[in-house]
């Protein structure tokens, strides 16, 4: 199955509080690994995931689920 790099930023929110842990966000997702993750001074987390998926759309959906678990409303971009 092809692999895709998915990048995103999770921001802390007043409703949800701090960004969740990556371990919690990845729970239950197969074929997803963290390539890089950096917590910023403001509490945001910039991350890049390696996602095994059939196509870029599926990789975006998988990355989006992980990002929403980090912080609801986070967005992701497939890098390739």
DSSP file (Angstrom, degrees, kcal/mol; ACC not computed):
  #  RESIDUE AA STRUCTURE BP1 BP2  ACC     N-H-->O    O-->H-N    N-H-->O    O-->H-N    TCO  KAPPA ALPHA  PHI   PSI    X-CA   Y-CA   Z-CA
    1    1 A X              0   0    0      0, 0.0    53,-0.1     0, 0.0    54,-0.0   0.000 360.0 360.0 360.0 139.9    0.0    0.0    0.0
    2    2 A X        -     0   0    0     51,-0.3    51,-2.1    52,-0.1     2,-0.4  -0.241 360.0-136.6 -64.8 154.7    1.3    3.5   -0.8
    3    3 A X  E     -A   52   0A   0     49,-0.2     2,-0.4    77,-0.1    49,-0.2  -0.904  16.9-167.5-114.0 147.3    2.5    5.8    2.0
    4    4 A X  E     -A   51   0A   0     47,-2.7    47,-3.3    -2,-0.4     2,-0.5  -0.967  19.9-130.3-131.1 144.9    1.8    9.5    2.2
    5    5 A X  E     -A   50   0A   0     -2,-0.4    74,-3.6    45,-0.2    75,-1.0  -0.859  25.6-167.3 -94.7 128.9    3.2   12.2    4.4
    6    6 A X  E     -AB  49  78A   0     43,-2.7    43,-3.3    -2,-0.5     2,-0.3  -0.976   1.7-166.3-122.8 124.8    0.5   14.2    6.1
    7    7 A X  E     +AB  48  77A   0     70,-3.1    70,-2.8    -2,-0.5     2,-0.3  -0.818  17.4 147.0-111.9 148.7    1.3   17.5    7.9
    8    8 A X  E     -AB  47  76A   0     39,-2.3    39,-2.7    -2,-0.3     2,-0.4  -0.986  36.4-127.7-165.7 173.0   -0.8   19.5   10.2
    9    9 A X  E     -AB  46  75A   0     66,-0.9    66,-0.6    -2,-0.3     2,-0.5  -0.995  15.7-157.6-133.5 127.0   -1.0   21.8   13.2
   10   10 A X  E     -A   45   0A   0     35,-2.8    35,-2.6    -2,-0.4     2,-0.4  -0.916  13.1-160.6-105.4 126.3   -3.2   21.2   16.3
   11   11 A X        -     0   0    0     -2,-0.5    33,-0.1    33,-0.2     2,-0.1  -0.836  21.6-113.6-107.5 141.8   -4.0   24.3   18.3
   12   12 A X        -     0   0    0     -2,-0.4     2,-0.3    30,-0.2     6,-0.2  -0.452  37.2-158.9 -66.6 147.0   -5.2   24.4   21.9
   13   13 A X  B  >  -D   17   0B   0      4,-1.9     4,-2.5    -2,-0.1    59,-0.0  -0.902  28.4-122.3-127.8 157.5   -8.8   25.6   22.2
   14   14 A X  T  4 S+     0   0    0     -2,-0.3    -1,-0.1     2,-0.2     4,-0.1   0.879 114.0  45.8 -62.8 -37.8  -10.9   27.1   25.0
   15   15 A X  T  4 S+     0   0    0      1,-0.2    -1,-0.2     2,-0.1    -3,-0.0   0.930 125.7  27.0 -72.5 -46.6  -13.4   24.4   24.6
   16   16 A X  T  4 S-     0   0    0      1,-0.3     2,-0.2    56,-0.1    -2,-0.2   0.641  95.1-151.1 -94.6 -16.5  -11.1   21.4   24.4
   17   17 A X  B  <  +D   13   0B   0     -4,-2.5    -4,-1.9     3,-0.0    -1,-0.3  -0.550  55.1  10.7  81.2-146.9   -8.1   22.7   26.4
   18   18 A X  S    S-     0   0    0     -6,-0.2     2,-0.2    -2,-0.2    -7,-0.1  -0.177  90.5 -89.0 -66.4 158.7   -4.6   21.6   25.7
   19   19 A X        -     0   0    0     24,-0.5    52,-0.2    -9,-0.1    -1,-0.1  -0.476  49.4-116.1 -66.2 135.6   -3.7   19.5   22.6
   20   20 A X        -     0   0    0     50,-2.7     2,-0.1    49,-0.3    -1,-0.1  -0.148  37.0 -86.1 -68.0 167.5   -4.0   15.8   23.4
   21   21 A X     >  -     0   0    0      1,-0.1     4,-2.1    48,-0.1     5,-0.1  -0.432  28.4-125.8 -74.6 151.8   -1.1   13.4   23.3
   22   22 A X  H  > S+     0   0    0      1,-0.2     4,-2.3     2,-0.2     5,-0.2   0.865 110.5  59.0 -64.8 -36.3    0.0   11.8   20.0
   23   23 A X  H  > S+     0   0    0      1,-0.2     4,-0.7     2,-0.2    -1,-0.2   0.928 109.2  43.9 -58.8 -44.4   -0.2    8.4   21.6
   24   24 A X  H >4 S+     0   0    0      1,-0.2     3,-0.6     2,-0.2    -1,-0.2   0.899 113.2  51.6 -65.8 -40.5   -3.9    9.0   22.4
   25   25 A X  H 3< S+     0   0    0     -4,-2.1    -2,-0.2     1,-0.2    -1,-0.2   0.823 111.2  47.5 -67.4 -31.6   -4.6   10.5   19.0
   26   26 A X  H >< S+     0   0    0     -4,-2.3     3,-2.3    -5,-0.1    -1,-0.2   0.579  81.6 124.4 -85.8 -10.3   -3.0    7.5   17.2
   27   27 A X  T << S+     0   0    0     -4,-0.7     3,-0.1    -3,-0.6    -3,-0.0  -0.270  81.0   9.9 -56.5 128.0   -4.9    4.9   19.2
   28   28 A X  T 3  S+     0   0    0      1,-0.2     2,-0.6     0, 0.0    -1,-0.3   0.354  98.1 117.5  86.3  -5.7   -6.8    2.6   17.0
   29   29 A X    <   -     0   0    0     -3,-2.3     3,-0.5     3,-0.1     2,-0.3  -0.854  48.8-158.6 -97.8 121.5   -5.3    3.8   13.7
   30   30 A X  S    S+     0   0    0     -2,-0.6    22,-0.1     1,-0.2     3,-0.1  -0.737  72.7  24.5 -95.6 147.5   -3.3    1.2   11.8
   31   31 A X  S    S+     0   0    0     -2,-0.3    21,-2.9     1,-0.2     2,-0.4   0.746  93.7 117.0  75.6  23.5   -0.6    2.1    9.3
   32   32 A X  E     +C   51   0A   0     -3,-0.5     2,-0.3    19,-0.2    -1,-0.2  -0.991  34.6 170.4-127.0 130.1    0.0    5.6   10.9
   33   33 A X  E     -C   50   0A   0     17,-2.2    17,-3.0    -2,-0.4     2,-0.6  -0.970  35.2-114.3-135.5 151.7    3.3    6.7   12.4
   34   34 A X  E     +C   49   0A   0     -2,-0.3    15,-0.2    15,-0.2     3,-0.1  -0.757  27.1 177.8 -85.5 121.5    4.7   10.0   13.6
   35   35 A X  E    S-     0   0A   0     13,-2.7     2,-0.3    -2,-0.6    14,-0.2   0.854  72.1  -9.8 -85.2 -41.6    7.6   11.2   11.5
   36   36 A X  E     +C   48   0A   0     12,-1.8    12,-2.8     2,-0.0    -1,-0.4  -0.982  60.0 177.9-157.9 142.6    8.0   14.5   13.4
   37   37 A X  E     -C   47   0A   0     -2,-0.3     2,-0.4    10,-0.2    10,-0.2  -0.958   3.5-175.9-151.6 134.0    6.1   16.4   16.1
   38   38 A X  E     -C   46   0A   0      8,-2.8     8,-2.6    -2,-0.3     2,-0.5  -0.988  17.1-145.4-134.7 124.7    7.0   19.6   17.8
   39   39 A X  E     -C   45   0A   0     -2,-0.4     6,-0.2     6,-0.2     2,-0.1  -0.780  23.7-144.6 -87.7 128.4    5.1   21.3   20.6
   40   40 A X    >   -     0   0    0      4,-3.4     3,-1.8    -2,-0.5    -1,-0.0  -0.378  26.0-102.8 -87.5 167.6    5.3   25.1   20.3
   41   41 A X  T 3  S+     0   0    0      1,-0.3    -1,-0.1     2,-0.1    -2,-0.0   0.800 121.6  56.4 -60.1 -30.1    5.5   27.6   23.2
   42   42 A X  T 3  S-     0   0    0      2,-0.1    -1,-0.3     1,-0.0   -30,-0.2   0.421 123.3-103.1 -84.8   3.3    1.9   28.5   22.7
   43   43 A X  S <  S+     0   0    0     -3,-1.8   -24,-0.5     1,-0.3    -2,-0.1   0.292  78.7 133.8  95.1  -9.8    0.8   24.8   23.2
   44   44 A X        -     0   0    0    -33,-0.1    -4,-3.4    -5,-0.1     2,-0.5  -0.351  46.7-142.3 -69.7 154.7    0.2   24.1   19.5
   45   45 A X  E     -AC  10  39A   0    -35,-2.6   -35,-2.8    -6,-0.2     2,-0.5  -0.977   7.6-161.1-123.3 120.3    1.7   20.9   18.0
   46   46 A X  E     +AC   9  38A   0     -8,-2.6    -8,-2.8    -2,-0.5     2,-0.3  -0.854  26.1 174.3 -94.7 132.8    3.1   20.9   14.5
   47   47 A X  E     -AC   8  37A   0    -39,-2.7   -39,-2.3    -2,-0.5     2,-0.4  -0.962  31.0-157.3-142.8 155.1    3.2   17.3   13.2
   48   48 A X  E     -AC   7  36A   0    -12,-2.8   -13,-2.7    -2,-0.3   -12,-1.8  -0.995  19.4-166.5-130.4 127.0    4.0   15.2   10.2
   49   49 A X  E     -AC   6  34A   0    -43,-3.3   -43,-2.7    -2,-0.4     2,-0.6  -0.806  18.4-139.2-109.8 151.7    2.5   11.7   10.0
   50   50 A X  E     -AC   5  33A   0    -17,-3.0   -17,-2.2    -2,-0.3     2,-0.5  -0.972  30.3-171.2-107.6 119.7    3.4    8.8    7.6
   51   51 A X  E     -AC   4  32A   0    -47,-3.3   -47,-2.7    -2,-0.6     2,-0.6  -0.947  21.4-146.1-121.5 127.4    0.1    7.2    6.6
   52   52 A X  E     +A    3   0A   0    -21,-2.9     2,-0.3    -2,-0.5   -49,-0.2  -0.828  42.7 146.9 -86.9 121.0   -0.4    4.0    4.6
   53   53 A X        -     0   0    0    -51,-2.1   -51,-0.3    -2,-0.6     3,-0.1  -0.983  60.0-115.1-154.1 159.5   -3.5    4.5    2.5
   54   54 A X  S    S-     0   0    0     -2,-0.3     2,-0.3   -53,-0.1   -52,-0.1   0.842  95.5 -11.2 -66.5 -34.0   -4.9    3.6   -0.9
   55   55 A X  S  > S-     0   0    0    -53,-0.1     4,-2.1     1,-0.1     5,-0.2  -0.938  78.3 -87.7-157.7 175.1   -4.8    7.2   -2.1
   56   56 A X  H  > S+     0   0    0     -2,-0.3     4,-2.3     1,-0.2     5,-0.2   0.849 121.8  55.8 -62.6 -36.1   -4.3   10.8   -1.1
   57   57 A X  H  > S+     0   0    0      2,-0.2     4,-2.1     1,-0.2    -1,-0.2   0.928 109.0  46.5 -63.7 -44.3   -8.0   11.3   -0.2
   58   58 A X  H  > S+     0   0    0      1,-0.2     4,-2.5     2,-0.2    -2,-0.2   0.896 111.1  52.6 -63.7 -40.2   -7.9    8.3    2.2
   59   59 A X  H  X S+     0   0    0     -4,-2.1     4,-2.8     1,-0.2    -1,-0.2   0.887 108.6  50.8 -62.3 -38.9   -4.6    9.6    3.7
   60   60 A X  H  X S+     0   0    0     -4,-2.3     4,-2.4     2,-0.2    -2,-0.2   0.910 110.6  48.8 -64.4 -42.7   -6.3   13.0    4.3
   61   61 A X  H  X S+     0   0    0     -4,-2.1     4,-1.9     2,-0.2    -2,-0.2   0.920 114.0  45.5 -64.0 -44.1   -9.2   11.3    6.0
   62   62 A X  H  X S+     0   0    0     -4,-2.5     4,-2.0     2,-0.2    -2,-0.2   0.945 114.9  47.2 -64.9 -48.3   -7.0    9.3    8.3
   63   63 A X  H  X S+     0   0    0     -4,-2.8     4,-2.6     1,-0.2    -2,-0.2   0.869 109.9  54.8 -60.2 -36.8   -4.8   12.2    9.1
   64   64 A X  H  X S+     0   0    0     -4,-2.4     4,-2.5     2,-0.2    -1,-0.2   0.875 105.5  51.5 -65.0 -38.4   -7.8   14.3    9.7
   65   65 A X  H  X S+     0   0    0     -4,-1.9     4,-1.6     2,-0.2    -2,-0.2   0.927 112.1  46.6 -63.3 -44.3   -9.1   11.8   12.3
   66   66 A X  H  X S+     0   0    0     -4,-2.0     4,-1.6     1,-0.2    -2,-0.2   0.934 112.9  49.7 -62.9 -45.7   -5.8   11.9   14.1
   67   67 A X  H  X S+     0   0    0     -4,-2.6     4,-2.6     1,-0.2     7,-0.2   0.888 107.7  53.5 -61.9 -40.3   -5.7   15.7   14.0
   68   68 A X  H  < S+     0   0    0     -4,-2.5    -1,-0.2     1,-0.2    -2,-0.2   0.841 107.3  51.9 -64.9 -32.0   -9.3   16.0   15.4
   69   69 A X  H  < S+     0   0    0     -4,-1.6   -49,-0.3    -3,-0.2    -1,-0.2   0.829 109.6  49.8 -72.2 -30.5   -8.3   13.8   18.3
   70   70 A X  H  < S-     0   0    0     -4,-1.6   -50,-2.7     1,-0.3     2,-0.3   0.945 140.8 -19.3 -68.2 -47.5   -5.3   16.1   19.0
   71   71 A X  S >< S-     0   0    0     -4,-2.6     3,-1.8   -52,-0.2    -1,-0.3  -0.829  77.9-108.6-163.3 119.0   -7.5   19.1   18.9
   72   72 A X  T 3  S+     0   0    0     -2,-0.3   -61,-0.1     1,-0.2   -56,-0.1  -0.207 103.3  25.6 -54.2 136.6  -11.0   19.4   17.3
   73   73 A X  T 3  S+     0   0    0      1,-0.3    -1,-0.2    -9,-0.1    -5,-0.1   0.419  83.6 145.7  91.0  -0.5  -11.0   21.5   14.1
   74   74 A X    <   -     0   0    0     -3,-1.8     2,-0.3    -7,-0.2    -1,-0.3  -0.354  36.6-144.9 -66.8 150.8   -7.4   20.9   13.2
   75   75 A X  E     -B    9   0A   0    -66,-0.6   -66,-0.9    -8,-0.1     2,-0.3  -0.835  10.5-159.0-117.6 157.8   -6.6   20.6    9.5
   76   76 A X  E     -B    8   0A   0     -2,-0.3     2,-0.4   -68,-0.2   -68,-0.2  -0.909   5.1-153.6-132.8 160.2   -4.1   18.5    7.6
   77   77 A X  E     -B    7   0A   0    -70,-2.8   -70,-3.1    -2,-0.3     2,-0.5  -1.000  19.9-128.4-134.5 133.2   -2.4   18.6    4.2
   78   78 A X  E     -B    6   0A   0     -2,-0.4   -72,-0.3   -72,-0.2   -18,-0.0  -0.722  20.0-173.0 -81.2 124.4   -1.0   15.7    2.3
   79   79 A X              0   0    0    -74,-3.6   -73,-0.2    -2,-0.5    -1,-0.2   0.744 360.0 360.0 -89.3 -26.6    2.6   16.4    1.3
   80   80 A X              0   0    0    -75,-1.0   -77,-0.1   -24,-0.1   -74,-0.1   0.341 360.0 360.0 144.7 360.0    3.0   13.4   -0.9
